[in-house]
Amino acid sequence: MKKIIARSLLFGGLAAGMLTAGIAVAGPGGHRGPVARLMAVADDIGLTQAQQDEITSIVEGRKGEVQSLRSEMRTSLKALDQAITDGADNDTIAGLAIQAHSLRADGKELRRDIKKEVGSVLTDEQKAQLKEMRAERRGEGRGQGRRGGHKGRF
């Protein structure tokens, strides 16, 4: 029973965290996630076509890196789940959990880098407009956002 509970908590927590931590770069219009939200308000903040093209170029340029990291994350989580299912020793499970956590940290760093690159395309006025829009969105009954206070999102 302990093993089932530990497995559920460990794998469920890591899987949820890692899957929500991933950066999605493909979808309608070529974007999802924060970049899609940015592109959705492009006209509202006065993004030029050149800025939109540069943002798309940044995201597309990192697409392979993002997909590779996502693949590594999935493989790592599957290995962790299999080790727990097979009754591996605690050291093995801990090592796999640390590896999964490290990949999650890599994902956060990659997202931060992409956000910084995309942010460099925006003017100070556009950044201020986005900040104001985020504040308004949070103030309209959404509390701290969908997942509880994530800062710095587009």
Secondary structure, DSSP 8 states (H G I E B T S, - for coil): -HHHHHHHHHHHHHHHHHHHHS----SGGG--HHHHHHHHTHHHHT--HHHHHHHHHHHHHHHHHHHHHHHHHHHHHHHHHHHHHTT--HHHHHHHHHHHHHHHHHHHHHHHHHHHHHHTTS-HHHHHHHHHHHHHHHHTT-TTTTTT---S--
